[in-house]
Each structure stands twice: as C-alpha cells, then as structure tokens.
Amino acid sequence: MAKKIYVVALANGSVVEVNSKKAVRELEGIMSVTIDGTDITPEFVEAPTEYTEAVEAIEAVEEAQAEVEALEAPIPYILFTASRGNAQRLTWRQAIVNPDDELVKVKGCAALLPTQVAEAIGSDKFVSYIPQAMLERSVAEGKPIRGLASTVSDVFNRYTKVLEIKGADRIETALSVFAEVLEAIDNGVTEGEWARPEPEVPELPEAPQGEGEVEAA
C-alpha cells in the first residue's frame, strides 16, 4: 500500500514532502498542509492564528467600508492610539467617516485610513481602528464578534500596561473598555484617554518642635 505524502508549505516559502503526521508536526512555520490535493491544515495549525486574526480585522474594516459606500452615508469608527516608547496613556476618539473620504497608508495599520483619522493619530502609536457598530454589538452580546479578536488583544494589552493591571481577564477587560467608550459617546463625549497614575510622593512629617527650646538672644 502506497504511503500517504503530506505536502507542507512553510512560512519561508519552501515546500516539503513528508510521509507521516509526526514528521509534519516536527516542522516549524507551517502555512498549509495538503494530501492528495485535500487541505488538512487545521489538523496541524492551531486556530485562530495571528494571521487569521489580522485577515479577519482587515475584512471587517473593508466590509464596513463597503457598507458605507453602498448606503452613501457617514459611519462612526473608534480609533485607539497610544503614546510611543512607553505605556503612559491609551487614547480613544470617535471618527465620522464618509464614503468619499481620501484614504492614506498609516504605519502599523494594514488597512488604508481616512486622512482625518491619519492626522488624528499624529505621532502616536496606532492601536486599532474599528467600526463603532462592532463594539456596540460585542458589548450587547457580551462577547467579541467575528473580526474583533485583534482589537480585543491590542486594547487589552495596552490598557493593562498603562494602568499597571495584573491578572485581568482579556475579554472581560476589553468589553469593559468598549462599554466605557460607548457610554461616553452616549453622553456626548467623542474622545478620552486612560493615563498611568502619577506615583504618590509621601509627605515628609514636620520636624517636631522640642520642648523647652531657648530662643536666640
């Protein structure tokens, strides 16, 4: 009986053929695995991968942009940015996007962003840019919807670093942040930030006055 041949494509661009599942699992950087033309990648690659999350995030933005163009109406997005070189603050702002807004490339973001959004980022570090409706749906359902995995991770990581929070639940914390943003918008606030608390400097006690001190003549 002929042995099965597993055709494995690797992240470095090479393709190798092996004849056992054990040999496949010993390989690093697996991108896809096929046997007799059938894709069996899920047997060897855990999901969701960072690549899958990135693709879903881009697809979500592109889908929302397509909906905007179809409706020919502005749609609110939420932009998250952070201070560069440290973890001093995490900032959010609402951006109203029109279908005919000019799009530009921004470092750190896979999708093209409207010019006014790129200008709002300025010298800050890009964290996430997501349709407000996706946050609203996630908060309402109490769980991240499809396409929000990267935003959940990126916002959680930056938020907990800024506020120096240890041991927090990733999804619960991210949903709490989203709910806080949405509540602020409901109250007419369109931007805000979380900043690292300033360290408290203890007050030095006043020197006690000794009893029976003699005044200088």
VENMOWO-V35561 format. One record per helix or strand of 3 or more residues. SS is the DSSP state (H for helix, E for strand). FROM is the first residue (numbers start at 1). TO is the last residue. Records with the same first field share a line. If there is no record, write none. Layout:
# VENMOWO-V35561
SS->FROM-TO  FROM-TO
This chain:
# VENMOWO-V35561
E->6-10  15-18  30-35  75-82  89-97  125-131  191-195
H->21-25  41-43  50-71  115-121  132-141  149-162  170-186
